[in-house]
Amino acid sequence: MATFQSFNWNQWFAANWRIVLLSILAGAASHLLWDKLTHHSVPMVQAASGFQKFVTPEERHMTYFLFWDLSSLIGGFFVLYAIWQLPVATVASRVKSHRYWLCCWVAACSFFFVQLPYLRRPVLDDLVISLINAFLLGILFASLVFTFRLREKPKTSAGVKKQGQRFRHPL
């Protein structure tokens, strides 16, 4: 990610807006197609003509969940592989990472427990989706907090107090 710290998104977007637009459309189309193939309530899945003759409704329901879970695992492996392929760079950390992740987890737990009473049905699928949602919101929240906290910090070295300046704890 260190490669992208000096990346000028606005300049790149202005030069490559067609690629960005095409990527958004391709992503939306593939997502909608995958939904058509994997969501149980979609008529296309319910009316799989040859499949219904050989299995009971209970077996069809289990097969659907098996296909859905397998497709999620395969997609997850592709994402992890793409992350694994990113270049590794050492960057001097500006904040203590344990404080950042603690902030992420506290925010994620807070967001999750706020969402919990509003779940339609507290089944495993909905709980997992709510946990993922809460964790991503926690990362966003912690990133915003640490970004704005770093901008507010004085330019002096940590622990060194200038004449007439109040000492501020790093967090």
N, C-alpha and C positions, 0 to 999 in steps of 0.2 A: 503494500500500500504506500510505501514511501515514495514510489515512482510517481504517484498521483498527487502528492502534496503541492507541487508547483504546476499542476495541469490546469490550463485555462479552458474550462468547459465552454464558456460563452464564445470564445474565438473558434474552438473546434466545432461547436454546433453550427455557427454561422457558415463555416466552410463545408460541413457535411450534413446538413439538415435532411437531405433526401435519404441518406443511409439511416439516420435516426428514425425518421418517419416510417420507412420500410421495415425496420426492425420492430417497431412498436406494433405495426399492423401484422407482421408475421407472428409475433408473440401472442397477440390477441387471438388471431385465427387458430393457431395451434392449441391454445388453451381451450377455446370453445370446442374444437374438434375432440380434444381429449375428454372434455366434460361430456360430450355426446356419447363417448365410448365407455365411460366409467361411472356415470351417475345413475343410480338405481331407478330414479323416478323418470328418467328420460324414456319416451316411448320406443326409441330405437333399441335400447337395451332390453326392455320388457318384451319386445316383439321379435327377438332373435328366433327366427322361424324354425330352423332345424334343431336348435338347442333345446327348445321347450318340449319336444317329443320324447327326449331321453331322460330327463331329470324331473324330480318333483319340485314344487315351489320352494321347499326348504333347502334342497340341494342347490337350486339356482341362486337362492339368497346367499348361501355360504360360498358358492363359486364367485359370485359378484364381489363379496368382501375379500376373498383371496386374491382376485385379480386387482382390486383397488389397492390392497396393501402391497402386493408385489410391484405394481407400477410405481407406487410411492417410494419403495425401497430402491428400485432401479434408478429412479430419478434422483434420489438422495445420493446414491453412489456417483452419479455423473457430476452432481454439484460438488461433492467432496473431492473428486478427481480434478475438477477444474480449479478448485482452491489449492490443491496440492501442487498443481503446475505453476502457480504464481511464483515470480522470482522472490527470493528471500533477501532482505536487506536489513541491516542493523541500523536502528535509528535511536538516538538518545531520547529516552522517554522524558516528557515534560511533567508528567504527573505519575504518582505511584499507582501502578496498575491494580493493586489490591483495593484501593479506595474507589477506583472507577467501577470495578466489578461488584464491589459491595453495594455501591449506589445502584447499579443495574439490577441486582437481585432484590434489593429492598423495593425499588420502583416496580419491578415485575410482579413481586408478590402483592403489592398494593393494587396494581391494575387488575391482577387475577381475582383477588377477593372482592373488588368492586364489581367485576363482571359476573361473578358466580351466581348471585340471586337472579340475574336476568337470562340465564340459560333456559332454553325451551325445555330441554330434557337433559338431565345430567348423565349422559352416557359417555363412554370412553372417547368416542370420536369428537364430541363437542368439547370435552375437557381438554383433550390434546390440542385442538384448534385454539381454545381460549388460552392455554399455556403458551403456545407459540406466539399468539397475538400479544400477550402480556410481556413476554420476554423481549420481543421486538420493540414494543413501546418503552420498555425499561432501558434498552440500549439507546434508543432515540433520546429519552429523557436525560440519561446520564451523559450522553455526548453533548447535548445542549448545555447542561449544567457545567460540565468541565470546560467546554469551549468558552462560555461567558466568564467563568471564574478565572481562566488563564488570561483573558483580555483585561480583566480588572486588576491583575496582580501588578505590584510596583516592579520597576525594572532593576531593583537592587537584588543582590544575591540573598538567598533564603537565610534567615537568622541574623542578618546584619542589619542593624538599625541606623538610619541616617539621623543626623541631628534634627530634632523637632518632629520626627515622623513616628507615628504609632506603629508598633510591631503588629503585623497581620499573620495569623497562622495560615499555613498553606491551604488548609481546607476547613 
